[in-house]
Amino acid sequence: MVGRHILPGDVVVLENGRSPRPGEVVAALVDNESVLREYRVENGQSFLRAAHPALGRLIPARELVIQGVMVRLVRG
């Protein structure tokens, strides 16, 4: 997530159990694949967006499970 200044070797600290607000970075399970993306809601539909402008939306085909919301970044 270089677009959000999260670099290789960095550690993302997540809070489990709270609902994310649009624009927050989340760890999520999307159709059985773990990802770190920006949480968005548009027209009542939740989706994830990569911080890199060349990558598009990640809309789950079956399931979107938020595993945690980023609360801190520790530079590696």
Distance bins in CASP14 RR format, pairs under 12 A and 6 or more apart:
PFRMAT RR
TARGET T0000
AUTHOR 0000-0000-0000
RMODE 2
METHOD distances of the structure
MODEL  1
1 7 0 0 0 0 1 0 0 0 0 0 0
1 8 0 0 0 0 0 1 0 0 0 0 0
1 9 0 0 0 0 0 1 0 0 0 0 0
1 10 0 0 0 0 1 0 0 0 0 0 0
1 12 0 0 0 0 1 0 0 0 0 0 0
1 25 1 0 0 1 0 0 0 0 0 0 0
1 26 0 0 0 0 0 1 0 0 0 0 0
1 27 0 0 0 0 0 1 0 0 0 0 0
1 35 0 0 0 0 1 0 0 0 0 0 0
1 36 1 0 1 0 0 0 0 0 0 0 0
1 37 1 0 0 1 0 0 0 0 0 0 0
1 38 0 0 0 0 1 0 0 0 0 0 0
1 48 0 0 0 0 0 1 0 0 0 0 0
1 49 0 0 0 0 0 1 0 0 0 0 0
1 50 1 0 0 1 0 0 0 0 0 0 0
1 51 1 0 1 0 0 0 0 0 0 0 0
1 52 1 0 0 1 0 0 0 0 0 0 0
1 55 0 0 0 0 0 1 0 0 0 0 0
1 70 0 0 0 0 1 0 0 0 0 0 0
1 73 0 0 0 0 1 0 0 0 0 0 0
2 8 0 0 0 0 1 0 0 0 0 0 0
2 10 0 0 0 0 0 1 0 0 0 0 0
2 36 0 0 0 0 0 1 0 0 0 0 0
2 50 0 0 0 0 0 1 0 0 0 0 0
2 51 1 0 0 1 0 0 0 0 0 0 0
2 52 1 0 0 1 0 0 0 0 0 0 0
2 53 0 0 0 0 0 1 0 0 0 0 0
2 54 0 0 0 0 0 1 0 0 0 0 0
2 55 0 0 0 0 0 1 0 0 0 0 0
3 25 0 0 0 0 0 1 0 0 0 0 0
3 36 0 0 0 0 0 1 0 0 0 0 0
3 37 0 0 0 0 0 1 0 0 0 0 0
3 38 0 0 0 0 1 0 0 0 0 0 0
3 49 0 0 0 0 0 1 0 0 0 0 0
3 50 0 0 0 0 1 0 0 0 0 0 0
3 51 1 1 0 0 0 0 0 0 0 0 0
3 52 1 0 1 0 0 0 0 0 0 0 0
3 53 0 0 0 0 1 0 0 0 0 0 0
3 54 0 0 0 0 0 1 0 0 0 0 0
3 55 0 0 0 0 0 1 0 0 0 0 0
4 10 0 0 0 0 0 1 0 0 0 0 0
4 12 0 0 0 0 1 0 0 0 0 0 0
4 23 0 0 0 0 1 0 0 0 0 0 0
4 24 0 0 0 0 0 1 0 0 0 0 0
4 25 1 0 0 1 0 0 0 0 0 0 0
4 26 0 0 0 0 0 1 0 0 0 0 0
4 36 0 0 0 0 1 0 0 0 0 0 0
4 37 0 0 0 0 1 0 0 0 0 0 0
4 38 1 0 0 1 0 0 0 0 0 0 0
4 39 0 0 0 0 0 1 0 0 0 0 0
4 49 0 0 0 0 0 1 0 0 0 0 0
4 50 0 0 0 0 1 0 0 0 0 0 0
4 51 1 0 1 0 0 0 0 0 0 0 0
4 52 0 0 0 0 1 0 0 0 0 0 0
4 53 0 0 0 0 0 1 0 0 0 0 0
4 70 0 0 0 0 1 0 0 0 0 0 0
4 73 0 0 0 0 1 0 0 0 0 0 0
5 12 0 0 0 0 0 1 0 0 0 0 0
5 25 0 0 0 0 0 1 0 0 0 0 0
5 51 0 0 0 0 1 0 0 0 0 0 0
5 52 0 0 0 0 0 1 0 0 0 0 0
5 70 0 0 0 0 0 1 0 0 0 0 0
5 73 1 0 0 1 0 0 0 0 0 0 0
5 75 0 0 0 0 1 0 0 0 0 0 0
6 12 1 0 0 1 0 0 0 0 0 0 0
6 13 0 0 0 0 0 1 0 0 0 0 0
6 25 1 0 0 1 0 0 0 0 0 0 0
6 27 0 0 0 0 0 1 0 0 0 0 0
6 36 1 0 0 1 0 0 0 0 0 0 0
6 37 0 0 0 0 0 1 0 0 0 0 0
6 38 0 0 0 0 0 1 0 0 0 0 0
6 50 0 0 0 0 0 1 0 0 0 0 0
6 51 1 0 0 1 0 0 0 0 0 0 0
6 52 0 0 0 0 0 1 0 0 0 0 0
6 70 0 0 0 0 1 0 0 0 0 0 0
6 72 0 0 0 0 0 1 0 0 0 0 0
6 73 1 0 0 1 0 0 0 0 0 0 0
6 74 0 0 0 0 0 1 0 0 0 0 0
6 75 0 0 0 0 1 0 0 0 0 0 0
6 76 0 0 0 0 0 1 0 0 0 0 0
7 51 0 0 0 0 0 1 0 0 0 0 0
7 73 0 0 0 0 1 0 0 0 0 0 0
7 74 0 0 0 0 0 1 0 0 0 0 0
7 75 1 0 0 1 0 0 0 0 0 0 0
7 76 1 0 0 1 0 0 0 0 0 0 0
8 75 0 0 0 0 0 1 0 0 0 0 0
8 76 0 0 0 0 1 0 0 0 0 0 0
9 73 0 0 0 0 0 1 0 0 0 0 0
9 74 0 0 0 0 1 0 0 0 0 0 0
9 75 0 0 0 0 1 0 0 0 0 0 0
9 76 1 0 1 0 0 0 0 0 0 0 0
10 25 0 0 0 0 0 1 0 0 0 0 0
10 36 0 0 0 0 0 1 0 0 0 0 0
10 70 0 0 0 0 0 1 0 0 0 0 0
10 72 0 0 0 0 0 1 0 0 0 0 0
10 73 1 0 1 0 0 0 0 0 0 0 0
10 74 1 0 0 1 0 0 0 0 0 0 0
10 75 1 0 1 0 0 0 0 0 0 0 0
10 76 1 0 1 0 0 0 0 0 0 0 0
11 36 0 0 0 0 0 1 0 0 0 0 0
11 70 0 0 0 0 0 1 0 0 0 0 0
11 71 0 0 0 0 0 1 0 0 0 0 0
11 72 0 0 0 0 1 0 0 0 0 0 0
11 73 1 0 0 1 0 0 0 0 0 0 0
11 74 1 0 1 0 0 0 0 0 0 0 0
11 75 0 0 0 0 1 0 0 0 0 0 0
11 76 1 0 0 1 0 0 0 0 0 0 0
12 24 0 0 0 0 0 1 0 0 0 0 0
12 25 1 0 0 1 0 0 0 0 0 0 0
12 26 0 0 0 0 1 0 0 0 0 0 0
12 27 1 0 0 1 0 0 0 0 0 0 0
12 36 1 0 0 1 0 0 0 0 0 0 0
12 37 0 0 0 0 0 1 0 0 0 0 0
12 67 0 0 0 0 0 1 0 0 0 0 0
12 68 0 0 0 0 1 0 0 0 0 0 0
12 69 0 0 0 0 0 1 0 0 0 0 0
12 70 1 0 1 0 0 0 0 0 0 0 0
12 71 0 0 0 0 1 0 0 0 0 0 0
12 72 1 0 0 1 0 0 0 0 0 0 0
12 73 1 0 1 0 0 0 0 0 0 0 0
12 74 1 0 0 1 0 0 0 0 0 0 0
12 75 0 0 0 0 0 1 0 0 0 0 0
12 76 0 0 0 0 0 1 0 0 0 0 0
13 25 0 0 0 0 0 1 0 0 0 0 0
13 27 0 0 0 0 0 1 0 0 0 0 0
13 68 0 0 0 0 1 0 0 0 0 0 0
13 69 0 0 0 0 1 0 0 0 0 0 0
13 70 1 0 0 1 0 0 0 0 0 0 0
13 71 1 0 1 0 0 0 0 0 0 0 0
13 72 1 1 0 0 0 0 0 0 0 0 0
13 73 1 0 0 1 0 0 0 0 0 0 0
13 74 1 0 0 1 0 0 0 0 0 0 0
13 75 0 0 0 0 0 1 0 0 0 0 0
14 20 0 0 0 0 0 1 0 0 0 0 0
14 24 0 0 0 0 0 1 0 0 0 0 0
14 25 0 0 0 0 1 0 0 0 0 0 0
14 26 1 0 0 1 0 0 0 0 0 0 0
14 27 1 0 1 0 0 0 0 0 0 0 0
14 28 0 0 0 0 0 1 0 0 0 0 0
14 34 0 0 0 0 0 1 0 0 0 0 0
14 36 0 0 0 0 1 0 0 0 0 0 0
14 66 0 0 0 0 1 0 0 0 0 0 0
14 67 1 0 0 1 0 0 0 0 0 0 0
14 68 1 0 1 0 0 0 0 0 0 0 0
14 69 1 0 0 1 0 0 0 0 0 0 0
14 70 1 0 1 0 0 0 0 0 0 0 0
14 71 1 0 0 1 0 0 0 0 0 0 0
14 72 0 0 0 0 1 0 0 0 0 0 0
14 73 0 0 0 0 0 1 0 0 0 0 0
14 74 0 0 0 0 0 1 0 0 0 0 0
15 24 0 0 0 0 1 0 0 0 0 0 0
15 25 0 0 0 0 0 1 0 0 0 0 0
15 26 0 0 0 0 1 0 0 0 0 0 0
15 27 0 0 0 0 0 1 0 0 0 0 0
15 66 0 0 0 0 0 1 0 0 0 0 0
15 67 0 0 0 0 0 1 0 0 0 0 0
15 68 1 0 0 1 0 0 0 0 0 0 0
15 69 1 0 1 0 0 0 0 0 0 0 0
15 70 1 0 0 1 0 0 0 0 0 0 0
15 71 1 0 1 0 0 0 0 0 0 0 0
15 72 0 0 0 0 1 0 0 0 0 0 0
16 26 0 0 0 0 0 1 0 0 0 0 0
16 27 0 0 0 0 1 0 0 0 0 0 0
16 28 0 0 0 0 0 1 0 0 0 0 0
16 65 0 0 0 0 0 1 0 0 0 0 0
16 66 0 0 0 0 1 0 0 0 0 0 0
16 67 1 0 0 1 0 0 0 0 0 0 0
16 68 1 0 1 0 0 0 0 0 0 0 0
16 69 0 0 0 0 1 0 0 0 0 0 0
16 70 0 0 0 0 0 1 0 0 0 0 0
16 71 0 0 0 0 0 1 0 0 0 0 0
17 26 0 0 0 0 0 1 0 0 0 0 0
17 27 0 0 0 0 0 1 0 0 0 0 0
17 65 0 0 0 0 0 1 0 0 0 0 0
17 66 0 0 0 0 1 0 0 0 0 0 0
17 67 0 0 0 0 1 0 0 0 0 0 0
17 68 1 0 0 1 0 0 0 0 0 0 0
17 69 0 0 0 0 1 0 0 0 0 0 0
17 71 0 0 0 0 0 1 0 0 0 0 0
18 24 0 0 0 0 1 0 0 0 0 0 0
18 26 0 0 0 0 0 1 0 0 0 0 0
18 39 0 0 0 0 0 1 0 0 0 0 0
18 66 0 0 0 0 1 0 0 0 0 0 0
18 67 0 0 0 0 0 1 0 0 0 0 0
18 68 1 0 0 1 0 0 0 0 0 0 0
18 69 1 0 1 0 0 0 0 0 0 0 0
18 70 0 0 0 0 0 1 0 0 0 0 0
18 71 0 0 0 0 1 0 0 0 0 0 0
19 26 0 0 0 0 1 0 0 0 0 0 0
19 39 0 0 0 0 1 0 0 0 0 0 0
19 41 0 0 0 0 0 1 0 0 0 0 0
19 46 0 0 0 0 0 1 0 0 0 0 0
19 66 1 0 0 1 0 0 0 0 0 0 0
19 68 0 0 0 0 1 0 0 0 0 0 0
19 69 0 0 0 0 1 0 0 0 0 0 0
20 26 1 0 1 0 0 0 0 0 0 0 0
20 27 0 0 0 0 0 1 0 0 0 0 0
20 28 0 0 0 0 1 0 0 0 0 0 0
20 37 0 0 0 0 0 1 0 0 0 0 0
20 38 0 0 0 0 1 0 0 0 0 0 0
20 39 1 0 1 0 0 0 0 0 0 0 0
20 40 0 0 0 0 1 0 0 0 0 0 0
20 41 0 0 0 0 1 0 0 0 0 0 0
20 46 0 0 0 0 1 0 0 0 0 0 0
20 47 0 0 0 0 0 1 0 0 0 0 0
20 48 0 0 0 0 1 0 0 0 0 0 0
20 64 0 0 0 0 0 1 0 0 0 0 0
20 65 0 0 0 0 0 1 0 0 0 0 0
20 66 1 0 1 0 0 0 0 0 0 0 0
20 67 0 0 0 0 0 1 0 0 0 0 0
20 68 1 0 0 1 0 0 0 0 0 0 0
20 69 1 0 1 0 0 0 0 0 0 0 0
20 70 0 0 0 0 1 0 0 0 0 0 0
20 71 0 0 0 0 0 1 0 0 0 0 0
21 38 0 0 0 0 0 1 0 0 0 0 0
21 39 1 0 0 1 0 0 0 0 0 0 0
21 40 0 0 0 0 0 1 0 0 0 0 0
21 41 0 0 0 0 1 0 0 0 0 0 0
21 46 0 0 0 0 0 1 0 0 0 0 0
21 66 0 0 0 0 0 1 0 0 0 0 0
21 69 0 0 0 0 1 0 0 0 0 0 0
21 70 0 0 0 0 0 1 0 0 0 0 0
22 38 0 0 0 0 1 0 0 0 0 0 0
22 39 1 0 0 1 0 0 0 0 0 0 0
22 40 1 0 1 0 0 0 0 0 0 0 0
22 41 1 0 1 0 0 0 0 0 0 0 0
22 42 0 0 0 0 1 0 0 0 0 0 0
22 44 0 0 0 0 0 1 0 0 0 0 0
22 45 0 0 0 0 0 1 0 0 0 0 0
22 46 0 0 0 0 1 0 0 0 0 0 0
22 47 0 0 0 0 0 1 0 0 0 0 0
22 48 0 0 0 0 0 1 0 0 0 0 0
22 49 0 0 0 0 1 0 0 0 0 0 0
22 69 0 0 0 0 0 1 0 0 0 0 0
23 37 0 0 0 0 1 0 0 0 0 0 0
23 38 1 0 1 0 0 0 0 0 0 0 0
23 39 1 0 1 0 0 0 0 0 0 0 0
23 40 1 0 0 1 0 0 0 0 0 0 0
23 41 0 0 0 0 1 0 0 0 0 0 0
23 42 0 0 0 0 0 1 0 0 0 0 0
23 46 0 0 0 0 0 1 0 0 0 0 0
23 47 0 0 0 0 0 1 0 0 0 0 0
23 48 0 0 0 0 0 1 0 0 0 0 0
23 49 0 0 0 0 1 0 0 0 0 0 0
23 51 0 0 0 0 0 1 0 0 0 0 0
23 69 0 0 0 0 0 1 0 0 0 0 0
23 70 0 0 0 0 0 1 0 0 0 0 0
24 36 0 0 0 0 0 1 0 0 0 0 0
24 37 0 0 0 0 0 1 0 0 0 0 0
24 38 1 0 0 1 0 0 0 0 0 0 0
24 39 1 0 1 0 0 0 0 0 0 0 0
24 40 0 0 0 0 1 0 0 0 0 0 0
24 41 0 0 0 0 0 1 0 0 0 0 0
24 48 0 0 0 0 0 1 0 0 0 0 0
24 49 0 0 0 0 0 1 0 0 0 0 0
24 51 0 0 0 0 0 1 0 0 0 0 0
24 66 0 0 0 0 1 0 0 0 0 0 0
24 68 0 0 0 0 1 0 0 0 0 0 0
24 69 1 0 1 0 0 0 0 0 0 0 0
24 70 1 0 0 1 0 0 0 0 0 0 0
24 71 0 0 0 0 1 0 0 0 0 0 0
25 35 0 0 0 0 0 1 0 0 0 0 0
25 36 1 0 0 1 0 0 0 0 0 0 0
25 37 1 0 0 1 0 0 0 0 0 0 0
25 38 1 0 1 0 0 0 0 0 0 0 0
25 39 1 0 0 1 0 0 0 0 0 0 0
25 40 0 0 0 0 0 1 0 0 0 0 0
25 48 0 0 0 0 1 0 0 0 0 0 0
25 49 0 0 0 0 0 1 0 0 0 0 0
25 50 0 0 0 0 0 1 0 0 0 0 0
25 51 0 0 0 0 1 0 0 0 0 0 0
25 66 0 0 0 0 0 1 0 0 0 0 0
25 67 0 0 0 0 0 1 0 0 0 0 0
25 68 0 0 0 0 1 0 0 0 0 0 0
25 69 1 0 0 1 0 0 0 0 0 0 0
25 70 1 0 1 0 0 0 0 0 0 0 0
25 71 0 0 0 0 1 0 0 0 0 0 0
25 72 0 0 0 0 0 1 0 0 0 0 0
25 73 0 0 0 0 1 0 0 0 0 0 0
26 34 0 0 0 0 0 1 0 0 0 0 0
26 35 0 0 0 0 1 0 0 0 0 0 0
26 36 1 0 0 1 0 0 0 0 0 0 0
26 37 1 0 0 1 0 0 0 0 0 0 0
26 38 1 0 0 1 0 0 0 0 0 0 0
26 39 1 0 1 0 0 0 0 0 0 0 0
26 40 0 0 0 0 0 1 0 0 0 0 0
26 46 0 0 0 0 0 1 0 0 0 0 0
26 47 0 0 0 0 0 1 0 0 0 0 0
26 48 1 0 0 1 0 0 0 0 0 0 0
26 49 0 0 0 0 0 1 0 0 0 0 0
26 58 0 0 0 0 0 1 0 0 0 0 0
26 64 0 0 0 0 1 0 0 0 0 0 0
26 65 0 0 0 0 0 1 0 0 0 0 0
26 66 1 0 1 0 0 0 0 0 0 0 0
26 67 1 0 0 1 0 0 0 0 0 0 0
26 68 1 0 1 0 0 0 0 0 0 0 0
26 69 1 0 1 0 0 0 0 0 0 0 0
26 70 1 0 0 1 0 0 0 0 0 0 0
26 71 0 0 0 0 0 1 0 0 0 0 0
27 33 0 0 0 0 0 1 0 0 0 0 0
27 34 1 0 0 1 0 0 0 0 0 0 0
27 35 1 0 0 1 0 0 0 0 0 0 0
27 36 1 0 1 0 0 0 0 0 0 0 0
27 37 0 0 0 0 1 0 0 0 0 0 0
27 38 0 0 0 0 0 1 0 0 0 0 0
27 39 0 0 0 0 0 1 0 0 0 0 0
27 48 0 0 0 0 0 1 0 0 0 0 0
27 64 0 0 0 0 0 1 0 0 0 0 0
27 65 0 0 0 0 1 0 0 0 0 0 0
27 66 1 0 0 1 0 0 0 0 0 0 0
27 67 1 0 1 0 0 0 0 0 0 0 0
27 68 1 0 1 0 0 0 0 0 0 0 0
27 69 0 0 0 0 1 0 0 0 0 0 0
27 70 1 0 0 1 0 0 0 0 0 0 0
27 71 0 0 0 0 0 1 0 0 0 0 0
28 34 1 0 0 1 0 0 0 0 0 0 0
28 35 1 0 1 0 0 0 0 0 0 0 0
28 36 1 0 0 1 0 0 0 0 0 0 0
28 37 1 0 0 1 0 0 0 0 0 0 0
28 38 0 0 0 0 0 1 0 0 0 0 0
28 39 1 0 0 1 0 0 0 0 0 0 0
28 40 0 0 0 0 0 1 0 0 0 0 0
28 46 0 0 0 0 1 0 0 0 0 0 0
28 47 0 0 0 0 0 1 0 0 0 0 0
28 48 1 0 0 1 0 0 0 0 0 0 0
28 49 0 0 0 0 0 1 0 0 0 0 0
28 58 0 0 0 0 1 0 0 0 0 0 0
28 59 0 0 0 0 0 1 0 0 0 0 0
28 60 0 0 0 0 1 0 0 0 0 0 0
28 63 0 0 0 0 1 0 0 0 0 0 0
28 64 1 0 0 1 0 0 0 0 0 0 0
28 65 1 0 0 1 0 0 0 0 0 0 0
28 66 1 0 1 0 0 0 0 0 0 0 0
28 67 1 0 1 0 0 0 0 0 0 0 0
28 68 1 0 0 1 0 0 0 0 0 0 0
28 69 0 0 0 0 1 0 0 0 0 0 0
28 70 0 0 0 0 0 1 0 0 0 0 0
29 35 0 0 0 0 1 0 0 0 0 0 0
29 36 0 0 0 0 0 1 0 0 0 0 0
29 37 0 0 0 0 0 1 0 0 0 0 0
29 48 0 0 0 0 0 1 0 0 0 0 0
29 58 0 0 0 0 0 1 0 0 0 0 0
29 60 0 0 0 0 1 0 0 0 0 0 0
29 62 0 0 0 0 0 1 0 0 0 0 0
29 63 1 0 0 1 0 0 0 0 0 0 0
29 64 1 0 0 1 0 0 0 0 0 0 0
29 65 1 0 1 0 0 0 0 0 0 0 0
29 66 0 0 0 0 1 0 0 0 0 0 0
29 67 1 0 1 0 0 0 0 0 0 0 0
29 68 0 0 0 0 0 1 0 0 0 0 0
30 36 0 0 0 0 0 1 0 0 0 0 0
30 37 0 0 0 0 1 0 0 0 0 0 0
30 39 0 0 0 0 0 1 0 0 0 0 0
30 46 0 0 0 0 0 1 0 0 0 0 0
30 47 0 0 0 0 1 0 0 0 0 0 0
30 48 1 0 0 1 0 0 0 0 0 0 0
30 49 0 0 0 0 0 1 0 0 0 0 0
30 50 0 0 0 0 0 1 0 0 0 0 0
30 57 0 0 0 0 0 1 0 0 0 0 0
30 58 1 0 1 0 0 0 0 0 0 0 0
30 59 0 0 0 0 1 0 0 0 0 0 0
30 60 1 0 1 0 0 0 0 0 0 0 0
30 61 0 0 0 0 1 0 0 0 0 0 0
30 62 0 0 0 0 1 0 0 0 0 0 0
30 63 1 0 0 1 0 0 0 0 0 0 0
30 64 1 0 1 0 0 0 0 0 0 0 0
30 65 1 0 0 1 0 0 0 0 0 0 0
30 66 0 0 0 0 1 0 0 0 0 0 0
30 67 0 0 0 0 0 1 0 0 0 0 0
31 48 0 0 0 0 0 1 0 0 0 0 0
31 58 0 0 0 0 1 0 0 0 0 0 0
31 59 0 0 0 0 1 0 0 0 0 0 0
31 60 1 0 1 0 0 0 0 0 0 0 0
31 61 1 0 1 0 0 0 0 0 0 0 0
31 62 1 0 1 0 0 0 0 0 0 0 0
31 63 1 0 1 0 0 0 0 0 0 0 0
31 64 0 0 0 0 1 0 0 0 0 0 0
31 65 0 0 0 0 1 0 0 0 0 0 0
32 60 0 0 0 0 0 1 0 0 0 0 0
32 61 0 0 0 0 0 1 0 0 0 0 0
32 62 0 0 0 0 1 0 0 0 0 0 0
32 63 1 0 0 1 0 0 0 0 0 0 0
32 64 0 0 0 0 0 1 0 0 0 0 0
32 65 0 0 0 0 1 0 0 0 0 0 0
33 48 0 0 0 0 0 1 0 0 0 0 0
33 58 0 0 0 0 1 0 0 0 0 0 0
33 60 0 0 0 0 1 0 0 0 0 0 0
33 61 0 0 0 0 0 1 0 0 0 0 0
33 62 0 0 0 0 0 1 0 0 0 0 0
33 63 0 0 0 0 0 1 0 0 0 0 0
33 64 0 0 0 0 0 1 0 0 0 0 0
33 65 0 0 0 0 0 1 0 0 0 0 0
33 67 0 0 0 0 0 1 0 0 0 0 0
34 48 0 0 0 0 0 1 0 0 0 0 0
34 58 0 0 0 0 0 1 0 0 0 0 0
34 64 0 0 0 0 0 1 0 0 0 0 0
34 65 0 0 0 0 1 0 0 0 0 0 0
34 66 0 0 0 0 0 1 0 0 0 0 0
34 67 1 0 0 1 0 0 0 0 0 0 0
34 68 0 0 0 0 0 1 0 0 0 0 0
35 47 0 0 0 0 0 1 0 0 0 0 0
35 48 1 0 0 1 0 0 0 0 0 0 0
35 49 0 0 0 0 0 1 0 0 0 0 0
35 50 0 0 0 0 1 0 0 0 0 0 0
35 51 0 0 0 0 0 1 0 0 0 0 0
35 55 0 0 0 0 0 1 0 0 0 0 0
35 58 1 0 0 1 0 0 0 0 0 0 0
35 60 0 0 0 0 0 1 0 0 0 0 0
35 64 0 0 0 0 1 0 0 0 0 0 0
35 65 0 0 0 0 0 1 0 0 0 0 0
35 66 0 0 0 0 0 1 0 0 0 0 0
35 67 0 0 0 0 1 0 0 0 0 0 0
35 68 0 0 0 0 0 1 0 0 0 0 0
36 48 0 0 0 0 1 0 0 0 0 0 0
36 49 0 0 0 0 0 1 0 0 0 0 0
36 50 0 0 0 0 1 0 0 0 0 0 0
36 51 0 0 0 0 1 0 0 0 0 0 0
36 52 0 0 0 0 0 1 0 0 0 0 0
36 58 0 0 0 0 0 1 0 0 0 0 0
36 66 0 0 0 0 0 1 0 0 0 0 0
36 67 0 0 0 0 1 0 0 0 0 0 0
36 68 0 0 0 0 1 0 0 0 0 0 0
36 69 0 0 0 0 0 1 0 0 0 0 0
36 70 1 0 0 1 0 0 0 0 0 0 0
36 73 0 0 0 0 0 1 0 0 0 0 0
37 46 0 0 0 0 0 1 0 0 0 0 0
37 47 0 0 0 0 1 0 0 0 0 0 0
37 48 1 1 0 0 0 0 0 0 0 0 0
37 49 1 0 0 1 0 0 0 0 0 0 0
37 50 1 0 1 0 0 0 0 0 0 0 0
37 51 1 0 0 1 0 0 0 0 0 0 0
37 52 0 0 0 0 0 1 0 0 0 0 0
37 55 0 0 0 0 1 0 0 0 0 0 0
37 56 0 0 0 0 0 1 0 0 0 0 0
37 57 0 0 0 0 1 0 0 0 0 0 0
37 58 1 0 0 1 0 0 0 0 0 0 0
37 59 0 0 0 0 0 1 0 0 0 0 0
37 60 0 0 0 0 0 1 0 0 0 0 0
37 64 0 0 0 0 0 1 0 0 0 0 0
37 66 0 0 0 0 0 1 0 0 0 0 0
37 67 0 0 0 0 0 1 0 0 0 0 0
37 68 0 0 0 0 0 1 0 0 0 0 0
37 69 0 0 0 0 0 1 0 0 0 0 0
37 70 0 0 0 0 0 1 0 0 0 0 0
38 46 0 0 0 0 0 1 0 0 0 0 0
38 47 0 0 0 0 1 0 0 0 0 0 0
38 48 1 0 0 1 0 0 0 0 0 0 0
38 49 1 0 1 0 0 0 0 0 0 0 0
38 50 1 0 0 1 0 0 0 0 0 0 0
38 51 1 0 0 1 0 0 0 0 0 0 0
38 52 0 0 0 0 0 1 0 0 0 0 0
38 53 0 0 0 0 0 1 0 0 0 0 0
38 55 0 0 0 0 0 1 0 0 0 0 0
38 56 0 0 0 0 0 1 0 0 0 0 0
38 57 0 0 0 0 0 1 0 0 0 0 0
38 58 0 0 0 0 1 0 0 0 0 0 0
38 69 0 0 0 0 0 1 0 0 0 0 0
38 70 0 0 0 0 1 0 0 0 0 0 0
39 45 0 0 0 0 0 1 0 0 0 0 0
39 46 1 0 0 1 0 0 0 0 0 0 0
39 47 0 0 0 0 1 0 0 0 0 0 0
39 48 1 0 0 1 0 0 0 0 0 0 0
39 49 0 0 0 0 1 0 0 0 0 0 0
39 50 0 0 0 0 0 1 0 0 0 0 0
39 51 0 0 0 0 0 1 0 0 0 0 0
39 57 0 0 0 0 0 1 0 0 0 0 0
39 58 0 0 0 0 0 1 0 0 0 0 0
39 64 0 0 0 0 1 0 0 0 0 0 0
39 66 1 0 0 1 0 0 0 0 0 0 0
39 67 0 0 0 0 0 1 0 0 0 0 0
39 68 0 0 0 0 1 0 0 0 0 0 0
39 69 1 0 0 1 0 0 0 0 0 0 0
39 70 0 0 0 0 1 0 0 0 0 0 0
40 46 1 0 0 1 0 0 0 0 0 0 0
40 47 1 0 1 0 0 0 0 0 0 0 0
40 48 1 0 0 1 0 0 0 0 0 0 0
40 49 1 0 1 0 0 0 0 0 0 0 0
40 50 0 0 0 0 0 1 0 0 0 0 0
40 51 0 0 0 0 0 1 0 0 0 0 0
40 56 0 0 0 0 0 1 0 0 0 0 0
40 57 1 0 0 1 0 0 0 0 0 0 0
40 58 0 0 0 0 1 0 0 0 0 0 0
40 59 0 0 0 0 0 1 0 0 0 0 0
40 64 0 0 0 0 0 1 0 0 0 0 0
41 47 1 0 0 1 0 0 0 0 0 0 0
41 48 0 0 0 0 0 1 0 0 0 0 0
41 49 0 0 0 0 0 1 0 0 0 0 0
41 57 0 0 0 0 0 1 0 0 0 0 0
41 59 0 0 0 0 0 1 0 0 0 0 0
41 64 0 0 0 0 0 1 0 0 0 0 0
42 48 0 0 0 0 0 1 0 0 0 0 0
42 49 0 0 0 0 1 0 0 0 0 0 0
42 57 0 0 0 0 1 0 0 0 0 0 0
42 59 0 0 0 0 0 1 0 0 0 0 0
43 59 0 0 0 0 0 1 0 0 0 0 0
45 57 0 0 0 0 1 0 0 0 0 0 0
45 59 1 0 0 1 0 0 0 0 0 0 0
45 60 0 0 0 0 1 0 0 0 0 0 0
45 64 0 0 0 0 1 0 0 0 0 0 0
46 57 0 0 0 0 0 1 0 0 0 0 0
46 58 0 0 0 0 0 1 0 0 0 0 0
46 59 0 0 0 0 1 0 0 0 0 0 0
46 60 0 0 0 0 1 0 0 0 0 0 0
46 63 0 0 0 0 0 1 0 0 0 0 0
46 64 1 0 0 1 0 0 0 0 0 0 0
46 65 0 0 0 0 0 1 0 0 0 0 0
46 66 0 0 0 0 1 0 0 0 0 0 0
47 56 0 0 0 0 1 0 0 0 0 0 0
47 57 1 0 1 0 0 0 0 0 0 0 0
47 58 1 0 0 1 0 0 0 0 0 0 0
47 59 1 0 1 0 0 0 0 0 0 0 0
47 60 1 0 0 1 0 0 0 0 0 0 0
47 61 0 0 0 0 0 1 0 0 0 0 0
47 64 1 0 0 1 0 0 0 0 0 0 0
48 55 0 0 0 0 0 1 0 0 0 0 0
48 56 0 0 0 0 1 0 0 0 0 0 0
48 57 1 0 0 1 0 0 0 0 0 0 0
48 58 1 0 1 0 0 0 0 0 0 0 0
48 59 1 0 0 1 0 0 0 0 0 0 0
48 60 0 0 0 0 1 0 0 0 0 0 0
48 64 1 0 0 1 0 0 0 0 0 0 0
48 65 0 0 0 0 0 1 0 0 0 0 0
48 66 0 0 0 0 1 0 0 0 0 0 0
48 67 0 0 0 0 0 1 0 0 0 0 0
49 55 0 0 0 0 1 0 0 0 0 0 0
49 56 1 0 0 1 0 0 0 0 0 0 0
49 57 1 0 1 0 0 0 0 0 0 0 0
49 58 1 0 0 1 0 0 0 0 0 0 0
49 59 0 0 0 0 1 0 0 0 0 0 0
50 56 1 0 1 0 0 0 0 0 0 0 0
50 57 0 0 0 0 1 0 0 0 0 0 0
50 58 1 0 0 1 0 0 0 0 0 0 0
51 58 0 0 0 0 0 1 0 0 0 0 0
51 70 0 0 0 0 0 1 0 0 0 0 0
52 58 0 0 0 0 0 1 0 0 0 0 0
57 64 0 0 0 0 0 1 0 0 0 0 0
58 64 0 0 0 0 1 0 0 0 0 0 0
60 66 0 0 0 0 0 1 0 0 0 0 0
END
